[in-house]
Amino acid sequence: QVQLVESGGGLVQTGGSLRLSCAFSGRTFSDYAMGWFRRAPGKEGEFVAAINGHGGNIDFIDSVRDRFTISRDNAKNKLYLQMNGLKPDDSGVYYCAAERLQFGVPPPFEKEYNYWGQGTQVTVSS
């Protein structure tokens, strides 16, 4: 069974940076595409970024494309989201998610991912 544990959230000022991590266990990490999603209070969940099992076909939502970087270290079973230039609209609970996909384009939809972490809170103050 896949298990995911996020870390790295916190409170930052506008313009600040955070690096989120997601620890993966239970299966072969490189067999899985990984995604980051976020949910703000009163809003629906939103796709942020995704990467396939071998680190290719990276995708981002347009609002973060020039500010966030997604990466993975398959030797350490870790997924990362480097967030720079943070804005108050980036606030929310960030979740990592996994779906079995080594190559190809990772899906940007929550329903396509079978495994989810518990989330980590990101708060950006204005």
OpenMM code with the backbone's topology and positions (N, CA, C; nanometers):
from openmm import Vec3, app, unit

residues = "GLN VAL GLN LEU VAL GLU SER GLY GLY GLY LEU VAL GLN THR GLY GLY SER LEU ARG LEU SER CYS ALA PHE SER GLY ARG THR PHE SER ASP TYR ALA MET GLY TRP PHE ARG ARG ALA PRO GLY LYS GLU GLY GLU PHE VAL ALA ALA ILE ASN GLY HIS GLY GLY ASN ILE ASP PHE ILE ASP SER VAL ARG ASP ARG PHE THR ILE SER ARG ASP ASN ALA LYS ASN LYS LEU TYR LEU GLN MET ASN GLY LEU LYS PRO ASP ASP SER GLY VAL TYR TYR CYS ALA ALA GLU ARG LEU GLN PHE GLY VAL PRO PRO PRO PHE GLU LYS GLU TYR ASN TYR TRP GLY GLN GLY THR GLN VAL THR VAL SER SER".split()
positions = [
    Vec3(0.0835, -0.1188, 0.0000),
    Vec3(0.0000, 0.0000, 0.0000),
    Vec3(0.0879, 0.1250, 0.0000),
    Vec3(0.0563, 0.2172, -0.0887),
    Vec3(0.1332, 0.3412, -0.0960),
    Vec3(0.0975, 0.4313, 0.0214),
    Vec3(0.1996, 0.4891, 0.0817),
    Vec3(0.1788, 0.5891, 0.1866),
    Vec3(0.2557, 0.7147, 0.1505),
    Vec3(0.1924, 0.8287, 0.1745),
    Vec3(0.2501, 0.9582, 0.1416),
    Vec3(0.2441, 1.0482, 0.2644),
    Vec3(0.3544, 1.1168, 0.2913),
    Vec3(0.3599, 1.2077, 0.4052),
    Vec3(0.4233, 1.3389, 0.3603),
    Vec3(0.3446, 1.4470, 0.3663),
    Vec3(0.3946, 1.5783, 0.3275),
    Vec3(0.4586, 1.6485, 0.4464),
    Vec3(0.5484, 1.7393, 0.4162),
    Vec3(0.6090, 1.8243, 0.5177),
    Vec3(0.6576, 1.9516, 0.4511),
    Vec3(0.6921, 2.0509, 0.5326),
    Vec3(0.7520, 2.1714, 0.4799),
    Vec3(0.6618, 2.2927, 0.4735),
    Vec3(0.5359, 2.2761, 0.5081),
    Vec3(0.4470, 2.3913, 0.5060),
    Vec3(0.4787, 2.4876, 0.6186),
    Vec3(0.4126, 2.6034, 0.6151),
    Vec3(0.4354, 2.7018, 0.7195),
    Vec3(0.3753, 2.8357, 0.6836),
    Vec3(0.4131, 2.9359, 0.7614),
    Vec3(0.3655, 3.0731, 0.7414),
    Vec3(0.4786, 3.1574, 0.6853),
    Vec3(0.4532, 3.2226, 0.5726),
    Vec3(0.5527, 3.3099, 0.5115),
    Vec3(0.4870, 3.4389, 0.4669),
    Vec3(0.5676, 3.5404, 0.4460),
    Vec3(0.5172, 3.6663, 0.3933),
    Vec3(0.5115, 3.6607, 0.2407),
    Vec3(0.4339, 3.7496, 0.1850),
    Vec3(0.4276, 3.7607, 0.0388),
    Vec3(0.5682, 3.7787, -0.0169),
    Vec3(0.5954, 3.7028, -0.1209),
    Vec3(0.7276, 3.7070, -0.1831),
    Vec3(0.8241, 3.6038, -0.1283),
    Vec3(0.7873, 3.5387, -0.0209),
    Vec3(0.8751, 3.4402, 0.0406),
    Vec3(0.8753, 3.3071, -0.0316),
    Vec3(0.9496, 3.2130, 0.0234),
    Vec3(0.9650, 3.0812, -0.0380),
    Vec3(0.9422, 2.9712, 0.0644),
    Vec3(0.8956, 2.8592, 0.0144),
    Vec3(0.8845, 2.7369, 0.0922),
    Vec3(0.9187, 2.6198, 0.0026),
    Vec3(0.9683, 2.5129, 0.0637),
    Vec3(0.9924, 2.3894, -0.0096),
    Vec3(0.9138, 2.2781, 0.0571),
    Vec3(0.8182, 2.2269, -0.0141),
    Vec3(0.7393, 2.1147, 0.0354),
    Vec3(0.8056, 1.9840, -0.0047),
    Vec3(0.7940, 1.8858, 0.0840),
    Vec3(0.8439, 1.7518, 0.0551),
    Vec3(0.7315, 1.6515, 0.0734),
    Vec3(0.7417, 1.5423, 0.0007),
    Vec3(0.6466, 1.4326, 0.0138),
    Vec3(0.7263, 1.3033, 0.0163),
    Vec3(0.7174, 1.2310, 0.1266),
    Vec3(0.7871, 1.1035, 0.1404),
    Vec3(0.6941, 0.9909, 0.0965),
    Vec3(0.7446, 0.9073, 0.0083),
    Vec3(0.6670, 0.7977, -0.0519),
    Vec3(0.7178, 0.6655, 0.0031),
    Vec3(0.6272, 0.5741, 0.0328),
    Vec3(0.6683, 0.4412, 0.0763),
    Vec3(0.5634, 0.3389, 0.0372),
    Vec3(0.6042, 0.2141, 0.0342),
    Vec3(0.5112, 0.1052, 0.0112),
    Vec3(0.5198, 0.0390, -0.1242),
    Vec3(0.5703, 0.1085, -0.2227),
    Vec3(0.5833, 0.0552, -0.3585),
    Vec3(0.7086, 0.1155, -0.4229),
    Vec3(0.7333, 0.0817, -0.5493),
    Vec3(0.8470, 0.1379, -0.6217),
    Vec3(0.8126, 0.2784, -0.6682),
    Vec3(0.8846, 0.3748, -0.6154),
    Vec3(0.8505, 0.5167, -0.6366),
    Vec3(0.8481, 0.5533, -0.7849),
    Vec3(0.9449, 0.5052, -0.8609),
    Vec3(0.9550, 0.5441, -1.0015),
    Vec3(0.8411, 0.4874, -1.0872),
    Vec3(0.7604, 0.3993, -1.0336),
    Vec3(0.6444, 0.3476, -1.1062),
    Vec3(0.5265, 0.4441, -1.1012),
    Vec3(0.5387, 0.5509, -1.0236),
    Vec3(0.4253, 0.6382, -0.9956),
    Vec3(0.4492, 0.7813, -1.0397),
    Vec3(0.3512, 0.8350, -1.1117),
    Vec3(0.3453, 0.9794, -1.1312),
    Vec3(0.3016, 1.0434, -1.0004),
    Vec3(0.3499, 1.1644, -0.9776),
    Vec3(0.3192, 1.2357, -0.8547),
    Vec3(0.2627, 1.3730, -0.8869),
    Vec3(0.1667, 1.4120, -0.8085),
    Vec3(0.1060, 1.5431, -0.8270),
    Vec3(0.0970, 1.6195, -0.6966),
    Vec3(0.0941, 1.7501, -0.7098),
    Vec3(0.0640, 1.8390, -0.5970),
    Vec3(-0.0691, 1.9072, -0.6256),
    Vec3(-0.1551, 1.9070, -0.5245),
    Vec3(-0.2832, 1.9738, -0.5312),
    Vec3(-0.2957, 2.0620, -0.4076),
    Vec3(-0.3838, 2.1615, -0.4142),
    Vec3(-0.4056, 2.2450, -0.2963),
    Vec3(-0.5539, 2.2748, -0.2828),
    Vec3(-0.5902, 2.3024, -0.1578),
    Vec3(-0.7289, 2.3354, -0.1285),
    Vec3(-0.7320, 2.4505, -0.0304),
    Vec3(-0.7956, 2.5596, -0.0714),
    Vec3(-0.8125, 2.6759, 0.0152),
    Vec3(-0.9509, 2.6692, 0.0793),
    Vec3(-0.9696, 2.7308, 0.1951),
    Vec3(-1.1005, 2.7295, 0.2612),
    Vec3(-1.2101, 2.7822, 0.1701),
    Vec3(-1.3175, 2.7073, 0.1588),
    Vec3(-1.4304, 2.7509, 0.0785),
    Vec3(-1.4128, 2.7334, -0.0706),
    Vec3(-1.3025, 2.6756, -0.1128),
    Vec3(-1.2772, 2.6576, -0.2557),
    Vec3(-1.2584, 2.5099, -0.2880),
    Vec3(-1.2754, 2.4782, -0.4149),
    Vec3(-1.2515, 2.3420, -0.4588),
    Vec3(-1.1019, 2.3145, -0.4670),
    Vec3(-1.0685, 2.1869, -0.4648),
    Vec3(-0.9294, 2.1500, -0.4799),
    Vec3(-0.8760, 2.1919, -0.6148),
    Vec3(-0.7484, 2.2243, -0.6199),
    Vec3(-0.6881, 2.2783, -0.7409),
    Vec3(-0.5574, 2.2063, -0.7713),
    Vec3(-0.5427, 2.1657, -0.8959),
    Vec3(-0.4164, 2.1078, -0.9423),
    Vec3(-0.3078, 2.2141, -0.9384),
    Vec3(-0.1892, 2.1759, -0.8927),
    Vec3(-0.0760, 2.2683, -0.8890),
    Vec3(0.0330, 2.2241, -0.9864),
    Vec3(0.0780, 2.1007, -0.9741),
    Vec3(0.1882, 2.0532, -1.0581),
    Vec3(0.1914, 1.9012, -1.0557),
    Vec3(0.2546, 1.8434, -1.1568),
    Vec3(0.2681, 1.6986, -1.1627),
    Vec3(0.3926, 1.6604, -1.2390),
    Vec3(0.4385, 1.5382, -1.2153),
    Vec3(0.5609, 1.4886, -1.2774),
    Vec3(0.5477, 1.3380, -1.2917),
    Vec3(0.5930, 1.2814, -1.4025),
    Vec3(0.5760, 1.1373, -1.4180),
    Vec3(0.6839, 1.0605, -1.3428),
    Vec3(0.6760, 0.9296, -1.3483),
    Vec3(0.7606, 0.8466, -1.2650),
    Vec3(0.9105, 0.8630, -1.2881),
    Vec3(0.9455, 0.9026, -1.4083),
    Vec3(1.0879, 0.9172, -1.4399),
    Vec3(1.1292, 1.0633, -1.4536),
    Vec3(1.0483, 1.1514, -1.3977),
    Vec3(1.0865, 1.2917, -1.3899),
    Vec3(1.0561, 1.3734, -1.5129),
    Vec3(0.9787, 1.3188, -1.6036),
    Vec3(0.9473, 1.3913, -1.7252),
    Vec3(0.8033, 1.4397, -1.7284),
    Vec3(0.7702, 1.5036, -1.8416),
    Vec3(0.6343, 1.5529, -1.8644),
    Vec3(0.5814, 1.6311, -1.7456),
    Vec3(0.6592, 1.7275, -1.7030),
    Vec3(0.6189, 1.8131, -1.5923),
    Vec3(0.5114, 1.9097, -1.6388),
    Vec3(0.4139, 1.9322, -1.5533),
    Vec3(0.3054, 2.0237, -1.5857),
    Vec3(0.2733, 2.1091, -1.4640),
    Vec3(0.2296, 2.2312, -1.4891),
    Vec3(0.1926, 2.3235, -1.3830),
    Vec3(0.0635, 2.3946, -1.4187),
    Vec3(-0.0082, 2.4368, -1.3168),
    Vec3(-0.1156, 2.5305, -1.3403),
    Vec3(-0.0521, 2.6639, -1.3785),
    Vec3(-0.1172, 2.7398, -1.4672),
    Vec3(-0.0549, 2.8614, -1.5204),
    Vec3(-0.0152, 2.9622, -1.4115),
    Vec3(-0.0924, 2.9702, -1.3071),
    Vec3(-0.0678, 3.0734, -1.2058),
    Vec3(0.0613, 3.0512, -1.1265),
    Vec3(0.1192, 2.9322, -1.1354),
    Vec3(0.2426, 2.9056, -1.0599),
    Vec3(0.3594, 2.8702, -1.1510),
    Vec3(0.3362, 2.8649, -1.2796),
    Vec3(0.4348, 2.8112, -1.3728),
    Vec3(0.5709, 2.8781, -1.3619),
    Vec3(0.5753, 3.0073, -1.3415),
    Vec3(0.7041, 3.0791, -1.3382),
    Vec3(0.7601, 3.0914, -1.1974),
    Vec3(0.6895, 3.0356, -1.0982),
    Vec3(0.7319, 3.0545, -0.9600),
    Vec3(0.7608, 2.9235, -0.8866),
    Vec3(0.6977, 2.8165, -0.9286),
    Vec3(0.7118, 2.6883, -0.8589),
    Vec3(0.7927, 2.5911, -0.9445),
    Vec3(0.8612, 2.5014, -0.8762),
    Vec3(0.9348, 2.3942, -0.9430),
    Vec3(0.8993, 2.2622, -0.8761),
    Vec3(0.8656, 2.1636, -0.9570),
    Vec3(0.8407, 2.0295, -0.9046),
    Vec3(0.9577, 1.9407, -0.9427),
    Vec3(0.9992, 1.8573, -0.8500),
    Vec3(1.1091, 1.7650, -0.8780),
    Vec3(1.0922, 1.6396, -0.7930),
    Vec3(1.1682, 1.5397, -0.8262),
    Vec3(1.1630, 1.4158, -0.7497),
    Vec3(1.3011, 1.3535, -0.7433),
    Vec3(1.3268, 1.2818, -0.6369),
    Vec3(1.4510, 1.2079, -0.6200),
    Vec3(1.4108, 1.0616, -0.6023),
    Vec3(1.4197, 0.9842, -0.7079),
    Vec3(1.3734, 0.8459, -0.7021),
    Vec3(1.4620, 0.7578, -0.6141),
    Vec3(1.5847, 0.8006, -0.5906),
    Vec3(1.6721, 0.7247, -0.5005),
    Vec3(1.6310, 0.7424, -0.3543),
    Vec3(1.5706, 0.8574, -0.3245),
    Vec3(1.5294, 0.8870, -0.1871),
    Vec3(1.3785, 0.8718, -0.1664),
    Vec3(1.3060, 0.8376, -0.2720),
    Vec3(1.1600, 0.8254, -0.2632),
    Vec3(1.0953, 0.9547, -0.2150),
    Vec3(1.1403, 1.0647, -0.2722),
    Vec3(1.0916, 1.1954, -0.2281),
    Vec3(1.0447, 1.2789, -0.3472),
    Vec3(0.9387, 1.3507, -0.3243),
    Vec3(0.8856, 1.4479, -0.4181),
    Vec3(0.8990, 1.5850, -0.3546),
    Vec3(0.9271, 1.6868, -0.4370),
    Vec3(0.9454, 1.8215, -0.3845),
    Vec3(0.8625, 1.9221, -0.4634),
    Vec3(0.8284, 2.0305, -0.3953),
    Vec3(0.7687, 2.1453, -0.4617),
    Vec3(0.8363, 2.2697, -0.4055),
    Vec3(0.9206, 2.3299, -0.4861),
    Vec3(0.9864, 2.4550, -0.4481),
    Vec3(0.8961, 2.5689, -0.4887),
    Vec3(0.8562, 2.6487, -0.3924),
    Vec3(0.7623, 2.7574, -0.4174),
    Vec3(0.8313, 2.8898, -0.3869),
    Vec3(0.8481, 2.9696, -0.4898),
    Vec3(0.9096, 3.1020, -0.4762),
    Vec3(0.8078, 3.2091, -0.5110),
    Vec3(0.8343, 3.3316, -0.4681),
    Vec3(0.7437, 3.4406, -0.4996),
    Vec3(0.6014, 3.4147, -0.4522),
    Vec3(0.5873, 3.3631, -0.3321),
    Vec3(0.4549, 3.3235, -0.2836),
    Vec3(0.3614, 3.4429, -0.2693),
    Vec3(0.2360, 3.4167, -0.2974),
    Vec3(0.1302, 3.5172, -0.2902),
    Vec3(0.0205, 3.4672, -0.1958),
    Vec3(-0.0591, 3.5575, -0.1405),
    Vec3(-0.1686, 3.5130, -0.0524),
    Vec3(-0.2616, 3.4110, -0.1196),
    Vec3(-0.2828, 3.4226, -0.2492),
    Vec3(-0.3680, 3.3270, -0.3202),
    Vec3(-0.3082, 3.1869, -0.3238),
    Vec3(-0.1830, 3.1728, -0.2893),
    Vec3(-0.1213, 3.0403, -0.2847),
    Vec3(-0.1511, 2.9681, -0.1531),
    Vec3(-0.2135, 3.0346, -0.0606),
    Vec3(-0.2426, 2.9752, 0.0698),
    Vec3(-0.3409, 2.8597, 0.0561),
    Vec3(-0.3228, 2.7602, 0.1409),
    Vec3(-0.4124, 2.6452, 0.1419),
    Vec3(-0.3416, 2.5239, 0.1963),
    Vec3(-0.4131, 2.4130, 0.1984),
    Vec3(-0.3524, 2.2863, 0.2353),
    Vec3(-0.3022, 2.2204, 0.1075),
    Vec3(-0.1763, 2.1856, 0.1077),
    Vec3(-0.1140, 2.1234, -0.0082),
    Vec3(-0.1034, 1.9728, 0.0132),
    Vec3(-0.1483, 1.9001, -0.0863),
    Vec3(-0.1484, 1.7543, -0.0808),
    Vec3(-0.0618, 1.6973, -0.1923),
    Vec3(0.0120, 1.5931, -0.1622),
    Vec3(0.0754, 1.5184, -0.2698),
    Vec3(-0.0095, 1.3950, -0.2981),
    Vec3(-0.0046, 1.3507, -0.4219),
    Vec3(-0.0860, 1.2393, -0.4652),
    Vec3(-0.0060, 1.1532, -0.5619),
    Vec3(-0.0393, 1.0244, -0.5673),
    Vec3(0.0346, 0.9305, -0.6511),
    Vec3(-0.0596, 0.8495, -0.7371),
    Vec3(-0.0137, 0.8222, -0.8586),
    Vec3(-0.0882, 0.7374, -0.9508),
    Vec3(0.0122, 0.6595, -1.0330),
    Vec3(-0.0148, 0.5328, -1.0554),
    Vec3(0.0805, 0.4479, -1.1261),
    Vec3(0.0955, 0.4938, -1.2713),
    Vec3(0.2122, 0.5519, -1.3015),
    Vec3(0.2410, 0.6019, -1.4360),
    Vec3(0.3899, 0.6318, -1.4440),
    Vec3(0.4655, 0.5465, -1.5146),
    Vec3(0.6097, 0.5684, -1.5252),
    Vec3(0.6427, 0.6778, -1.6256),
    Vec3(0.5828, 0.6676, -1.7428),
    Vec3(0.6095, 0.7625, -1.8504),
    Vec3(0.4775, 0.8272, -1.8890),
    Vec3(0.4811, 0.9109, -1.9910),
    Vec3(0.3591, 0.9754, -2.0349),
    Vec3(0.3275, 1.0983, -1.9536),
    Vec3(0.2143, 1.1568, -1.9820),
    Vec3(0.1755, 1.2839, -1.9214),
    Vec3(0.0935, 1.2577, -1.7952),
    Vec3(0.1394, 1.3057, -1.6813),
    Vec3(0.0626, 1.2835, -1.5587),
    Vec3(-0.0673, 1.3626, -1.5609),
    Vec3(-0.1739, 1.3073, -1.5095),
    Vec3(-0.3042, 1.3749, -1.5164),
    Vec3(-0.3137, 1.4920, -1.4196),
    Vec3(-0.3846, 1.5981, -1.4586),
    Vec3(-0.4043, 1.7138, -1.3700),
    Vec3(-0.5352, 1.7081, -1.2917),
    Vec3(-0.5945, 1.5909, -1.2780),
    Vec3(-0.7253, 1.5796, -1.2146),
    Vec3(-0.7165, 1.4949, -1.0891),
    Vec3(-0.7792, 1.5408, -0.9821),
    Vec3(-0.7765, 1.4685, -0.8553),
    Vec3(-0.8263, 1.3262, -0.8690),
    Vec3(-0.9289, 1.3062, -0.9486),
    Vec3(-0.9921, 1.1752, -0.9577),
    Vec3(-0.9005, 1.0705, -1.0193),
    Vec3(-0.7939, 1.1139, -1.0838),
    Vec3(-0.7019, 1.0206, -1.1480),
    Vec3(-0.5973, 0.9651, -1.0511),
    Vec3(-0.5915, 1.0177, -0.9315),
    Vec3(-0.4899, 0.9764, -0.8343),
    Vec3(-0.5540, 0.8918, -0.7257),
    Vec3(-0.4927, 0.7795, -0.6984),
    Vec3(-0.5489, 0.6858, -0.6024),
    Vec3(-0.4951, 0.7024, -0.4611),
    Vec3(-0.3799, 0.7656, -0.4476),
    Vec3(-0.3158, 0.7726, -0.3162),
    Vec3(-0.2887, 0.9180, -0.2802),
    Vec3(-0.3161, 0.9510, -0.1545),
    Vec3(-0.3060, 1.0898, -0.1090),
    Vec3(-0.2392, 1.0973, 0.0271),
    Vec3(-0.1653, 1.2062, 0.0477),
    Vec3(-0.1116, 1.2342, 0.1790),
    Vec3(-0.2128, 1.3095, 0.2639),
    Vec3(-0.1713, 1.3442, 0.3857),
    Vec3(-0.2620, 1.4092, 0.4790),
    Vec3(-0.2644, 1.5610, 0.4613),
    Vec3(-0.1692, 1.6130, 0.3867),
    Vec3(-0.1650, 1.7556, 0.3586),
    Vec3(-0.0744, 1.8333, 0.4522),
    Vec3(-0.0262, 1.9463, 0.4033),
    Vec3(0.0541, 2.0382, 0.4842),
    Vec3(0.0061, 2.1806, 0.4562),
    Vec3(-0.0093, 2.2590, 0.5611),
    Vec3(-0.0685, 2.3926, 0.5495),
    Vec3(0.0350, 2.4943, 0.5038),
    Vec3(-0.0030, 2.5721, 0.4045),
    Vec3(0.0782, 2.6850, 0.3587),
    Vec3(-0.0044, 2.8110, 0.3757),
    Vec3(0.0505, 2.9071, 0.4482),
    Vec3(-0.0188, 3.0340, 0.4690),
    Vec3(0.0743, 3.1468, 0.4291),
    Vec3(0.0265, 3.2291, 0.3363),
    Vec3(0.1049, 3.3419, 0.2880),
    Vec3(0.0362, 3.4695, 0.3339),
    Vec3(0.1045, 3.5457, 0.4160),
    Vec3(0.0470, 3.6691, 0.4691),
    Vec3(0.0754, 3.7857, 0.3755),
    Vec3(-0.0184, 3.8786, 0.3726),
    Vec3(-0.0032, 3.9948, 0.2822),
    Vec3(0.0685, 4.1094, 0.3522),
] * unit.nanometer
topology = app.Topology()
chain = topology.addChain("A")
for resn in residues:
    res = topology.addResidue(resn, chain)
    for name in ("N", "CA", "C"):
        topology.addAtom(name, app.Element.getBySymbol(name[0]), res)
